[in-house]
Amino acid sequence: MFKKYILFTGLISLLAIASSFAQAVDASKKPSKKDYGKSFFEKDSIHVIRINFTQCNFWDSLTTNKKLLDSLEISNYLQANVIIDNKKFFSTGVRFKGESSYDFYPGKKKPFRIKFNKFIKGQDFKGLEELNLTNNFKDPSMMREKLYLDLLNKEGLPAPRATYAKVYINDKYWGLYLVNESIDKVFLETRFKTSSGNLFQGEPQANFVYVGNEPMKYWNRYVLKNNLKKNDWTDLVKFIRLVNDTTLSQEEYLRKLEATMNLDKCLRAWAINNIIGNIDAYNMFYPHNFFIFHDSISTKWQWISLDGNYAFAAWNPVMPLNQLENLDILVPDSVPYKEPRPLLEKTLGENKFIQKRYLSIMTELLRKYFNEETMNQQIDSIALRIRVSVYADVNKMYSNTEFDTNINTTVGDPLDPGNFIPGLKSFIAARRKSIEKQIDELNKKLGD
């Protein structure tokens, strides 16, 4: 009897262990909860990203792949294992990215793109398929793009989220990078609840000039990023034709444009570009660094902003600092790009109804965000968070002294265009003063 009891209890224990093991295996098969990067981007501390290549000549391979991308638009990735905050991802795709930030960055701190599902189908990071590692090119403060993207997101505008990470390559500290999202299917789904409409990238010189109904005439200024099998550009051509319509009254133009695009969010994005001197943008110096998405739910075009490493007037080839601080808040003049930009000129340049709305938006943004107390507090907070990692970054573009100096004051000669970078805090103070004066003058001119 005692032996039977021992046998019975032993069998029960084995069944319990087997059940627990089965539950554990079953749980491991369940997909992890995806927050699409919410916890990653909202975390205030600095992340750690380790990229491990097994190829002995990985740098040469990355460089060759970048040359193919630039010359033939062939996007090849190199396999690498990636660890993000101790979470391992095997056989991810890694490649160089960027234009000026790649070509003109001295040394080896190049920008990267990580594609989690390139070699393993379905692999992702918290629901994200890609992450970009940017190198804060031409930014001694290492926080221009972070401040810019944070501001866009606070305002509820479609733009990549950003955070910081210490990046290691084969266990060697490569430097402090800014990590942000790609504009891809996941981005569209999380912002607009759909990704089915056409997504166009404004590159290069995407000025919205109408050159006829033939789609191929637009291929050298815009890039269709999805729906490539259909390759249907008729919606973009139709939109550009409306933008250039000279037969409408100002009120009719506003009404038709607003029925076709999310004008309010576009104006808010443009206002932020102008306020903080993000010069490498459509409504500033050059007509690129944006996407437009034909939202199939609202049926409207949505303006998507990105790329803010030149924010706070970090670089320009034509103006001294004083002129940058006093840029026209509607249509900046004396800019390097001389071709027409009808979407800018026919809205902020000519239409008094749109101008009034834009000035109201600017006034609101100044009050909410662009005041010295609010901005300086954000700058000091970020500087405190990243300073130790910046100091340890031997591959950065600028010295520790220039990092600390540029938070407050200008680095370089403010009278020599292209050879100075404004201090964050000093630019904010001067730019706000100029904007307030211009708003007052324009409101009087337009009729308050």
NORDADA-V415498 format. One record per pair of residues at least 24 apart in sequence whose ideal C-beta (glycine too) atoms are under 7 Angstrom apart, sorted by the first residue. I is the first residue (numbers start at 0). GAP is how many residues later the second one is. If there is no record, write none. Layout:
BEGIN
i/gap
I/GAP
I/GAP
END
This chain:
BEGIN
i/gap
33/92
33/93
34/91
34/92
35/90
35/91
35/92
35/150
35/154
36/89
36/90
36/91
36/124
36/144
39/86
39/123
40/120
40/122
42/120
43/341
45/118
45/119
45/120
45/339
45/340
45/343
46/37
46/38
46/116
46/117
46/118
46/132
47/37
47/117
47/118
48/33
48/35
48/116
48/118
49/32
49/33
49/118
50/29
50/31
50/43
50/116
50/118
51/28
51/29
51/118
52/25
52/27
52/117
61/33
61/34
64/30
65/29
65/30
65/36
76/38
76/41
78/40
81/32
83/41
88/27
88/34
88/36
89/30
90/28
90/29
91/24
91/26
92/25
92/26
96/35
99/37
100/33
100/34
100/36
100/208
104/30
104/32
104/292
105/291
106/288
107/287
108/26
108/65
108/66
108/286
108/287
109/25
110/24
126/59
127/53
127/58
128/55
128/57
129/52
129/54
130/48
131/47
131/48
131/50
132/34
132/44
132/46
133/43
133/44
133/46
133/175
134/42
135/42
135/173
136/172
136/260
137/171
137/172
137/176
137/177
137/283
138/170
138/175
139/258
139/262
139/263
139/266
139/271
139/281
140/262
140/265
140/266
140/283
141/34
141/244
141/248
141/261
142/236
142/239
143/164
143/165
143/167
143/168
143/170
144/33
144/163
144/164
144/166
145/32
145/236
146/164
146/231
147/128
147/130
147/160
147/163
148/31
148/159
150/121
150/218
151/117
151/120
151/153
153/215
154/113
154/117
156/108
156/111
156/112
156/148
157/33
157/144
157/146
158/145
158/146
158/147
159/146
163/222
165/223
172/219
173/221
174/218
174/220
174/221
175/210
175/213
175/214
175/217
182/108
182/121
182/123
187/105
191/101
191/103
191/105
191/110
192/104
193/101
193/102
193/103
195/100
196/96
196/97
196/98
196/99
197/26
197/28
197/29
197/37
197/38
197/96
198/26
198/27
198/92
198/94
199/24
199/25
199/36
199/91
199/92
200/24
200/90
201/80
201/85
201/86
201/88
201/89
201/90
202/85
203/84
204/82
204/83
205/81
205/82
206/80
206/132
206/133
206/134
207/32
207/35
207/133
207/134
207/135
208/131
208/133
209/30
209/31
209/34
212/24
234/59
238/62
242/99
242/100
242/103
243/98
249/101
249/102
249/103
250/102
252/93
252/98
253/97
253/99
253/100
259/40
259/41
260/39
260/40
261/38
261/39
261/40
261/41
264/38
265/37
266/90
266/91
266/94
267/93
268/34
268/36
270/87
270/90
270/91
270/94
271/93
273/53
273/55
274/87
274/90
274/95
274/156
274/160
275/35
275/36
276/34
276/35
276/36
276/47
276/50
276/150
276/154
277/30
277/32
277/33
278/31
278/34
278/37
279/27
279/30
281/62
282/61
283/48
284/31
284/50
284/51
284/52
285/51
286/50
286/54
311/110
311/112
311/115
312/109
312/114
313/107
314/103
315/101
315/102
316/100
316/101
317/99
318/98
319/94
319/95
319/97
320/89
320/93
320/99
320/101
324/102
324/105
324/106
324/109
325/108
328/33
328/106
328/109
329/25
351/94
354/91
355/90
358/80
358/83
358/84
361/73
361/77
362/76
365/66
365/69
369/58
369/62
370/61
371/56
371/57
374/53
375/49
378/28
378/45
378/46
382/24
END
